[in-house]
Amino acid sequence: MKSSGLAFGLLSAVFHLFWTPSTGLKTLHLGSCMITTNLQEIQNRFSEIRESVQAKDEHIDIRILRRTESLQDTKPSDQCCLLRHLLRLYLDRVFKNYQTSDHHTLRKISSLANSFLTMKKDLRLCHAHMTCHCGKEATEKYGQILSHFEELESQAAVVKALGELDILLRWMEETE
């Protein structure tokens, strides 16, 4: 009797997990590549540090992620490649180099980096299966973004890029 109750309890728990909708999960359709991520969780983490990061931005008239010329008009076939490049930029140059003595902010940035790393791994699988093509447009757009990033002094570029993370998250949200 005890084992049948335990089995029923486990079966009920598994059923609940599979049939309960996961809040925040979003499937990103990036050309032929599809990945699922918890964008809501990433946005929540960023919103907790947005004000403190943006307060450090001394270059309010400059944009690294220009919505109209770099992200919004990207063809679906180039979105996967562009996102792969942007995740690498954030992982290798932004999250690693952001300087602050605020431990709360550092923990949130570490959490954001872990989420980006997971997405990057998923995109790597698409790339390995040749569903993440890097066309001329994606390469050019990433080159423009990188150029805007490198125009600023190193720490100013890191602060600016981190402060503009909401632009990237909005673009990811809008990919269909």
trRosetta pair geometry for C-beta under 8 A, 3 or more apart (Angstrom, degrees):
i j d omega theta_ij theta_ji phi_ij phi_ji
1 4 6.0 -58 -150 35 32 107
1 5 6.5 30 154 -17 65 107
2 5 5.8 -59 -153 37 33 111
2 6 6.3 32 152 -18 68 108
3 6 5.5 -52 -145 38 34 112
3 7 6.1 37 154 -21 66 105
4 7 5.6 -49 -143 38 33 113
4 8 6.3 36 154 -20 63 105
5 8 5.7 -53 -147 36 30 111
5 9 6.3 32 152 -21 63 106
6 9 5.6 -53 -148 35 31 114
6 10 6.4 29 155 -16 65 105
7 10 5.9 -55 -147 38 30 109
7 11 6.1 30 154 -18 65 109
8 11 5.7 -56 -144 40 29 112
8 12 6.2 33 154 -22 64 107
9 12 5.7 -54 -147 35 28 112
9 13 6.4 29 154 -19 63 106
10 13 5.7 -54 -148 35 32 112
10 14 6.3 29 156 -16 66 106
11 14 5.9 -54 -146 38 30 109
11 15 6.2 33 154 -20 64 109
12 15 5.7 -55 -146 38 29 113
12 16 6.2 33 154 -22 64 106
13 16 5.7 -53 -149 34 30 113
13 17 6.5 30 154 -20 63 105
14 17 5.7 -54 -150 34 32 112
14 18 6.5 20 157 -10 65 109
15 18 6.2 -65 -148 42 28 103
15 19 6.0 -2 166 4 67 119
16 19 6.5 -74 -136 50 22 93
16 20 5.6 23 169 -28 66 116
17 20 6.4 -50 -130 28 19 108
22 25 4.2 42 101 -8 116 129
22 38 7.6 -93 151 -99 115 101
23 40 6.5 -62 143 60 80 160
24 38 4.5 39 125 -160 113 86
24 39 6.4 -161 -178 58 78 56
24 40 2.8 -110 -124 41 99 122
24 41 5.3 85 162 -25 154 80
25 36 5.7 11 -175 -180 102 107
25 37 7.3 170 -145 92 61 21
25 38 5.5 -42 -88 -93 57 69
25 40 7.9 -50 -25 15 29 107
26 36 6.9 169 83 -149 35 63
26 37 6.2 -25 60 66 83 68
26 38 7.4 123 13 -122 79 21
26 39 4.5 -8 20 6 135 120
26 40 7.6 133 -25 -20 108 81
26 172 7.7 107 103 139 140 95
26 173 6.8 -63 -160 -121 167 62
27 34 5.6 6 -180 -175 104 106
27 35 7.3 170 -152 87 59 30
27 36 4.9 -32 -95 -93 69 82
28 34 6.8 166 80 -151 53 54
28 35 5.3 -7 51 60 103 80
28 36 7.5 178 11 -90 73 29
28 37 6.6 7 -12 19 114 105
28 83 7.7 111 150 -108 149 172
28 172 5.9 -47 -107 -169 130 85
28 175 5.0 39 -157 80 85 132
29 34 5.6 -13 -105 -103 59 90
29 76 7.2 -20 127 -150 91 116
29 175 5.8 -170 58 141 64 92
29 176 5.5 6 49 163 126 25
30 33 4.6 -26 76 74 98 98
30 34 7.1 167 26 -87 74 36
30 35 7.1 2 11 12 120 95
30 76 7.1 177 -166 -169 32 70
30 79 4.2 -136 -146 101 81 106
30 80 3.8 121 136 -71 120 76
30 83 6.1 -78 -122 15 148 139
30 123 7.7 -16 70 -114 158 100
30 126 7.5 44 78 173 117 173
30 132 7.3 19 113 -114 119 88
30 175 6.0 -3 -78 177 70 147
31 75 7.8 51 -85 125 103 79
31 76 4.7 143 -82 142 59 76
31 77 4.3 92 -117 -116 124 36
31 78 7.0 117 -56 2 131 24
31 79 5.7 174 -23 42 88 91
31 80 5.1 -81 32 -11 114 112
31 131 7.2 171 105 166 102 75
31 132 7.3 134 65 -114 127 47
31 133 7.0 -115 143 34 163 91
32 77 7.5 30 -11 -121 86 71
32 80 7.6 -48 51 -25 65 149
32 126 7.5 152 96 -162 81 110
32 131 4.0 -122 107 -160 109 94
32 132 7.6 -130 67 -60 90 43
32 133 7.8 60 26 -3 116 98
33 80 4.3 87 36 -104 136 139
33 123 6.7 61 165 -128 152 67
33 126 3.5 33 -122 -144 124 150
33 131 4.6 139 -70 121 79 104
33 132 4.9 30 -48 -75 146 86
35 119 6.2 108 134 -143 151 75
35 122 4.1 103 -128 133 126 139
35 123 6.4 -54 -45 -63 149 68
35 126 7.2 -87 -52 -35 104 128
36 122 7.9 -150 38 -140 52 161
37 42 7.2 13 147 -20 115 133
37 115 6.9 95 -166 -176 116 97
37 118 7.1 140 -116 101 102 112
37 119 5.4 -1 -83 -86 143 105
37 122 7.7 -146 -61 25 100 156
37 172 7.9 -36 64 166 133 135
38 41 4.0 24 128 17 117 118
38 42 6.6 143 99 -16 70 86
38 115 7.3 -98 60 -134 88 121
39 42 5.5 -56 -148 39 38 112
39 43 6.0 38 154 -20 70 106
39 169 6.5 140 -162 -162 100 93
39 172 6.2 -175 -113 111 127 118
39 173 5.8 147 165 -85 157 84
40 43 5.7 -54 -146 38 29 111
40 44 6.3 32 153 -21 63 105
41 44 5.6 -52 -148 34 31 113
41 45 6.5 32 154 -19 63 103
41 115 7.1 -176 101 -102 107 143
42 45 5.8 -53 -151 34 31 111
42 46 6.4 27 153 -15 64 107
42 112 6.4 92 -146 -126 84 78
42 115 5.1 -177 -91 135 106 163
42 169 6.3 -170 112 -118 114 122
43 46 5.7 -57 -147 40 31 110
43 47 6.1 34 155 -24 66 106
43 166 7.7 74 -133 -119 86 76
43 169 5.5 139 -87 171 88 149
44 47 5.7 -52 -144 33 30 111
44 48 6.8 35 154 -25 61 101
45 48 5.9 -55 -161 25 32 114
45 49 7.4 -3 155 7 63 106
45 108 5.0 166 -175 -161 91 93
45 111 5.3 -141 -137 99 148 123
45 112 5.4 -175 115 -67 136 88
45 115 7.6 171 30 -5 152 145
46 49 6.4 -79 -157 49 36 90
46 50 5.9 60 150 -62 75 94
46 108 7.6 151 -83 162 30 118
46 112 6.5 83 -70 -98 83 132
46 165 5.3 -141 -134 102 139 131
46 166 6.5 169 135 -71 141 76
46 169 6.7 -144 23 -34 160 154
47 50 5.4 -22 -135 -10 35 124
48 104 7.8 -112 147 155 116 107
48 108 5.6 -152 83 -112 118 151
49 52 5.5 -66 -165 49 64 107
49 53 5.4 60 141 -23 91 110
49 104 7.7 179 -89 121 99 88
49 105 4.8 112 -128 -127 123 83
49 108 4.8 176 -33 89 130 149
49 109 7.1 -54 53 -53 177 81
50 53 6.0 -69 -148 40 24 106
50 54 5.9 11 165 -10 67 115
50 163 7.4 97 -154 -138 66 63
50 166 6.9 40 -117 -46 126 122
51 54 6.0 -59 -136 44 26 104
51 55 6.1 35 160 -30 63 107
52 55 5.8 -49 -147 27 28 117
52 56 7.3 27 154 -18 57 102
52 100 7.7 71 144 -137 121 153
52 102 6.6 -51 169 43 155 170
52 105 5.8 -108 94 -87 143 133
53 56 6.1 -62 -166 30 35 108
53 57 7.3 42 141 -33 65 100
53 98 7.9 -34 -121 -151 108 134
53 105 7.3 153 -60 -149 88 127
53 159 6.6 179 -174 -156 80 73
53 162 5.1 -113 -165 118 140 112
53 163 4.9 -171 129 -82 105 77
54 57 5.3 -38 -156 10 48 121
54 163 4.5 117 -91 -139 70 115
56 100 8.0 -110 -56 -87 156 109
56 159 4.9 -114 108 -146 111 135
56 163 7.8 -154 62 -61 85 125
57 60 6.1 104 122 -75 107 69
57 156 7.9 98 -137 -158 59 73
57 159 5.3 -179 -86 137 69 110
57 160 5.8 106 -129 -92 108 61
57 163 4.9 -15 -56 -31 137 169
58 156 6.6 -67 47 -127 100 109
58 159 8.0 49 9 95 75 147
59 62 4.3 -22 155 31 113 117
59 152 6.4 -116 0 -114 168 127
59 156 6.0 76 -9 179 127 118
59 160 5.9 -27 65 -86 117 124
62 148 7.4 166 173 -170 100 100
62 151 7.7 -146 -160 92 140 125
62 152 6.9 145 119 -71 156 117
62 160 6.7 -34 96 -135 105 146
63 66 4.9 107 109 -80 125 74
63 148 7.0 -28 104 -175 52 147
63 164 6.9 118 -152 -105 76 143
64 145 6.1 65 165 -161 82 75
64 148 4.4 161 -130 115 58 119
64 149 5.2 60 -140 -74 125 71
64 152 7.9 -68 -75 1 109 130
64 157 7.2 99 -83 -153 139 78
64 160 5.4 119 -20 128 120 114
64 161 5.4 -38 59 -88 162 74
64 164 5.8 -169 50 31 99 159
65 70 6.2 -125 -154 76 54 136
65 71 6.3 28 -175 -30 96 127
65 145 6.4 24 -94 -129 61 111
65 148 8.0 -170 -41 85 32 147
65 161 7.6 99 -24 -131 103 66
65 164 4.7 160 29 149 114 135
65 167 4.4 157 103 98 131 139
65 168 6.0 -100 -128 -56 164 83
66 69 4.7 11 102 42 123 98
66 70 5.1 104 61 5 77 107
66 71 7.7 178 87 6 45 89
66 144 7.8 -68 34 137 115 122
66 148 7.4 169 -18 -69 101 164
67 70 7.4 -75 -112 50 5 80
67 71 5.6 -55 -140 52 46 110
67 72 5.2 51 164 -30 76 115
67 167 6.0 -124 -73 -156 91 113
67 171 7.4 -167 -130 -72 81 109
68 72 5.6 -28 -114 36 34 132
68 73 6.9 35 -178 -16 52 110
69 73 7.4 -24 -133 28 22 120
69 141 7.8 179 139 -128 69 90
69 144 6.8 -103 128 141 113 159
70 74 7.6 6 154 -53 42 108
70 141 4.9 133 -147 -166 70 98
70 144 5.7 -149 -95 88 109 123
70 145 5.3 105 -152 -64 150 99
71 74 6.1 -50 -165 -11 33 117
71 82 7.6 160 -116 147 64 143
71 141 7.7 135 -67 178 39 134
71 167 7.0 164 10 154 159 98
71 168 7.4 -151 -104 -107 149 54
71 171 4.3 -73 172 -111 135 149
72 171 7.0 -116 -73 -115 54 103
74 78 5.3 -122 -175 87 94 106
74 79 5.3 121 121 -83 122 73
74 82 5.6 -70 -143 6 153 162
74 137 6.9 152 -138 136 70 118
74 138 7.0 67 -150 -94 114 74
74 141 6.3 -42 -94 -26 106 176
75 78 4.8 74 62 14 86 104
75 79 7.3 -131 94 -31 43 81
75 135 7.5 -17 62 55 126 149
75 137 6.1 77 16 76 109 158
76 79 5.5 -34 -147 -1 38 120
76 175 7.8 125 -121 -157 81 90
77 80 7.9 -51 178 17 32 100
77 133 6.1 -18 172 62 94 117
77 135 6.3 53 116 -16 106 137
78 81 5.6 -60 -162 45 58 111
78 82 5.7 57 144 -23 84 109
78 133 7.6 -67 -92 91 52 83
78 134 7.6 70 -135 -141 76 39
78 135 4.9 -83 -90 43 103 110
78 137 4.8 -77 -83 83 168 107
78 138 3.7 -165 -167 -55 103 102
78 141 7.5 105 145 20 134 133
79 82 5.8 -59 -142 41 30 110
79 83 6.1 29 160 -18 67 108
79 138 7.8 -130 -46 -99 15 115
79 175 5.8 134 -178 -128 153 126
80 83 6.0 -60 -149 38 25 108
80 84 6.4 29 153 -23 62 107
80 123 6.3 165 -170 -143 87 102
80 126 5.9 -111 -161 119 139 147
80 127 7.7 176 147 -67 119 78
80 131 7.2 -171 -108 123 176 71
80 132 3.9 -128 136 -132 134 85
80 133 7.3 81 63 36 121 50
81 84 5.6 -52 -149 32 31 115
81 85 6.6 29 154 -16 64 104
81 132 5.9 142 -65 167 68 83
81 133 6.5 -62 -44 99 124 38
81 134 3.9 143 -133 -100 144 71
81 135 6.9 172 29 18 154 63
81 138 4.0 64 90 155 121 162
81 139 7.5 -40 141 -52 135 65
81 142 7.9 -98 133 -31 89 134
82 85 5.8 -56 -153 37 32 110
82 86 6.3 28 152 -17 66 109
82 138 4.5 -129 -55 -143 84 94
82 141 5.8 -12 -115 85 123 127
82 142 5.9 -164 -129 -59 70 98
83 86 5.6 -56 -143 40 33 110
83 87 6.1 36 157 -22 68 104
83 119 7.6 -88 155 151 117 123
83 123 6.5 -154 101 -102 105 149
83 172 7.2 95 -118 -98 125 97
84 87 6.0 -53 -148 34 27 110
84 88 6.6 26 153 -17 61 107
84 120 6.9 104 -138 -133 67 73
84 123 4.7 -172 -90 145 95 144
84 124 7.8 125 -131 -66 117 57
84 127 6.8 78 -105 -58 157 128
84 132 6.4 86 -38 172 140 136
84 134 8.0 -83 56 -82 133 106
85 88 5.7 -58 -153 36 31 112
85 89 6.4 35 150 -22 66 104
85 138 7.3 153 0 163 134 98
85 142 4.2 -20 123 -123 160 144
86 89 5.4 -48 -148 32 36 115
86 90 6.4 31 155 -14 66 104
86 142 7.2 -132 -54 -116 73 97
86 145 7.1 -27 -96 121 92 164
86 168 6.3 175 163 -132 142 129
87 90 5.9 -56 -148 40 32 108
87 91 6.0 26 156 -15 67 112
87 116 5.1 173 -150 -175 93 99
87 119 5.9 -145 -112 94 147 110
87 120 4.5 -174 132 -78 140 98
87 123 7.0 153 27 23 151 149
88 91 5.8 -58 -139 43 29 107
88 92 5.6 6 169 -2 68 117
88 120 6.8 116 -66 -125 67 130
89 92 6.6 -65 -130 48 18 94
89 93 5.6 -41 -170 38 58 115
89 94 6.5 50 136 -15 73 108
89 145 7.4 -85 -59 123 173 120
89 146 7.0 -139 -104 -92 132 86
89 149 7.0 -134 -165 -72 130 170
89 161 7.3 -126 138 -158 111 149
90 93 7.4 -65 -101 56 10 74
90 94 4.5 -42 -140 42 52 128
90 95 5.9 54 160 -20 74 100
90 113 7.6 -163 135 -108 95 70
90 116 5.6 -114 96 -148 126 163
90 161 6.9 -164 -100 150 76 123
90 165 7.7 87 -121 -108 133 101
90 168 7.8 -160 -59 91 140 177
91 94 7.6 23 -9 44 15 85
91 95 6.0 -17 -123 32 34 123
91 96 7.3 51 161 -26 43 104
91 113 6.1 113 -120 -149 73 88
91 116 5.5 -164 -67 115 98 127
91 117 6.3 111 -114 -77 133 77
91 120 6.6 -20 -30 -42 152 155
92 96 6.5 -27 -173 8 24 135
93 96 6.8 -44 -105 45 8 106
93 97 6.1 -24 -178 11 46 129
93 149 7.5 72 116 167 147 141
93 157 7.8 -35 150 116 118 117
93 158 7.0 -138 146 -96 76 89
93 161 7.7 46 104 51 100 166
94 97 6.6 -87 -145 45 13 93
94 98 6.5 26 165 -45 60 101
94 158 5.3 156 -134 -142 58 74
94 161 4.6 -110 -106 100 128 130
94 162 5.5 160 -179 -61 114 84
95 98 6.3 -40 -144 2 27 112
95 109 5.4 164 -144 172 85 100
95 110 7.6 127 -178 -89 116 36
95 112 6.6 -160 -106 90 125 102
95 113 4.1 136 172 -83 161 113
95 116 7.3 -170 -29 38 148 145
95 162 7.7 125 -79 -95 54 109
96 113 7.8 104 -54 -116 64 144
97 154 7.0 -92 165 164 146 102
97 155 7.3 -136 148 -102 106 62
97 158 4.9 -121 97 -101 105 148
98 106 8.0 -178 96 -105 107 69
98 109 5.8 -133 60 -138 143 160
98 158 5.3 -170 -84 156 65 121
98 159 7.2 119 -127 -80 88 57
98 162 5.7 60 -95 -54 133 155
99 155 6.3 -36 22 -132 118 118
99 158 7.8 78 3 94 78 147
100 105 5.1 -21 93 84 152 138
100 106 6.4 -159 72 -56 100 89
102 105 4.1 56 98 13 114 113
102 106 6.7 166 94 -14 60 86
103 106 5.4 -54 -145 38 37 114
103 107 6.3 41 155 -23 68 102
104 107 5.9 -54 -152 33 29 111
104 108 6.6 25 152 -15 63 106
105 108 5.8 -57 -149 38 33 110
105 109 6.2 33 153 -19 67 106
106 109 5.6 -53 -145 37 31 112
106 110 6.3 36 153 -22 64 105
107 110 5.6 -53 -150 35 31 114
107 111 6.4 32 151 -19 63 105
108 111 5.5 -53 -149 36 33 114
108 112 6.4 37 150 -20 65 103
109 112 5.5 -49 -147 36 34 113
109 113 6.3 39 151 -22 64 103
109 162 7.5 -24 -115 -136 113 132
110 113 5.6 -51 -148 34 31 114
110 114 6.6 35 151 -21 63 102
111 114 5.7 -49 -150 31 33 113
111 115 6.7 33 151 -17 63 103
112 115 5.7 -55 -153 36 34 111
112 116 6.4 32 151 -17 67 107
112 165 7.5 -21 -164 -155 147 157
113 116 5.6 -55 -147 39 32 111
113 117 6.2 38 152 -25 65 105
114 117 5.5 -50 -146 33 31 115
114 118 6.7 35 153 -20 62 101
115 118 5.8 -51 -154 31 33 112
115 119 6.7 30 150 -14 64 104
116 119 5.6 -54 -150 38 36 111
116 120 6.2 40 150 -24 67 105
117 120 5.5 -51 -145 34 32 115
117 121 6.5 36 153 -21 63 101
118 121 5.8 -52 -152 32 31 112
118 122 6.7 31 150 -16 63 104
119 122 5.6 -55 -152 37 35 112
119 123 6.3 33 152 -17 68 106
120 123 5.7 -55 -146 39 32 111
120 124 6.4 42 150 -28 64 102
121 124 5.4 -47 -150 27 33 118
121 125 7.1 38 149 -20 61 97
122 125 5.8 -49 -161 27 36 113
122 126 7.0 36 144 -15 64 100
123 126 5.4 -47 -153 34 43 114
123 127 6.3 46 147 -21 68 102
123 132 6.0 103 -173 -109 80 158
124 127 5.4 -51 -148 36 34 115
124 128 6.3 38 150 -22 65 104
125 128 5.6 -52 -146 35 32 113
125 129 6.4 16 157 -5 65 108
126 129 6.0 -67 -147 48 30 100
126 131 4.6 -88 -166 75 84 97
126 132 4.0 92 117 -38 105 113
127 130 7.5 31 -178 -81 33 29
127 131 7.7 -97 -67 55 22 60
127 132 4.2 -58 -77 60 64 127
130 133 7.3 36 -176 -70 67 81
134 138 5.4 -118 -151 80 64 132
134 139 6.0 78 167 -56 101 96
135 138 5.3 99 56 10 70 100
135 139 7.1 -135 101 -2 38 93
136 139 5.8 -63 -150 40 30 111
136 140 6.1 28 156 -18 68 110
137 140 5.8 -57 -145 38 28 109
137 141 6.1 25 159 -17 66 108
138 141 5.9 -56 -143 38 28 108
138 142 6.3 25 158 -15 64 107
139 142 6.0 -57 -147 39 27 107
139 143 6.3 33 151 -23 62 108
140 143 5.4 -54 -150 34 31 116
140 144 6.6 34 152 -21 65 100
141 144 5.7 -48 -152 31 35 112
141 145 6.6 33 151 -16 65 104
142 145 5.6 -53 -148 38 37 112
142 146 6.1 36 153 -18 68 108
143 146 5.7 -55 -143 40 29 111
143 147 6.2 35 154 -24 63 106
144 147 5.6 -54 -148 34 29 115
144 148 6.6 29 153 -17 64 102
145 148 5.8 -54 -152 35 32 110
145 149 6.4 34 149 -21 65 107
146 149 5.4 -52 -147 36 34 117
146 150 6.1 24 157 -12 67 110
147 150 6.0 -60 -141 43 27 104
147 151 6.6 42 154 -36 61 99
148 151 5.8 -44 -153 14 31 118
148 152 7.9 20 156 -10 56 99
149 152 6.8 -72 -176 33 33 101
149 157 4.9 85 -173 -165 68 122
149 160 7.7 -175 -122 82 64 119
149 161 6.2 28 -118 -67 106 123
150 157 6.9 30 -82 -108 24 156
151 157 7.8 139 59 -91 55 113
152 156 4.3 -125 170 98 116 107
152 157 3.9 157 78 -67 114 82
152 160 6.1 122 6 8 174 144
153 156 4.5 72 60 17 86 114
153 157 6.8 -162 81 -15 36 89
154 157 6.0 -63 -152 31 22 110
154 158 6.7 19 154 -17 61 106
155 158 5.5 -50 -148 34 37 114
155 159 6.3 37 153 -18 67 104
156 159 5.8 -54 -147 38 32 111
156 160 6.1 33 153 -21 65 109
157 160 5.6 -54 -143 38 30 113
157 161 6.1 27 159 -17 65 108
158 161 6.0 -56 -144 38 26 107
158 162 6.3 22 158 -14 62 110
159 162 6.0 -59 -146 40 26 108
159 163 6.1 26 156 -18 63 113
160 163 5.8 -61 -148 40 26 111
160 164 6.3 14 157 -11 64 112
161 164 5.9 -65 -146 43 29 105
161 165 7.4 64 148 -59 59 75
162 165 5.8 -12 -166 -32 40 113
164 167 4.8 -23 177 18 86 119
164 168 7.0 86 127 -14 81 93
165 168 5.6 -54 -156 39 45 111
165 169 6.1 44 149 -19 74 107
166 169 5.5 -54 -142 40 35 112
166 170 6.1 40 156 -24 67 104
167 170 5.8 -52 -148 34 28 112
167 171 6.5 29 152 -18 61 106
168 171 5.7 -55 -151 36 32 112
168 172 6.4 33 152 -19 65 105
169 172 5.6 -51 -148 36 33 113
169 173 6.3 39 151 -23 64 104
170 173 5.5 -52 -151 33 32 116
170 174 6.4 23 153 -15 64 110
171 174 5.8 -63 -149 40 30 108
171 175 7.0 47 151 -42 64 92
172 175 5.9 -36 -155 3 36 114
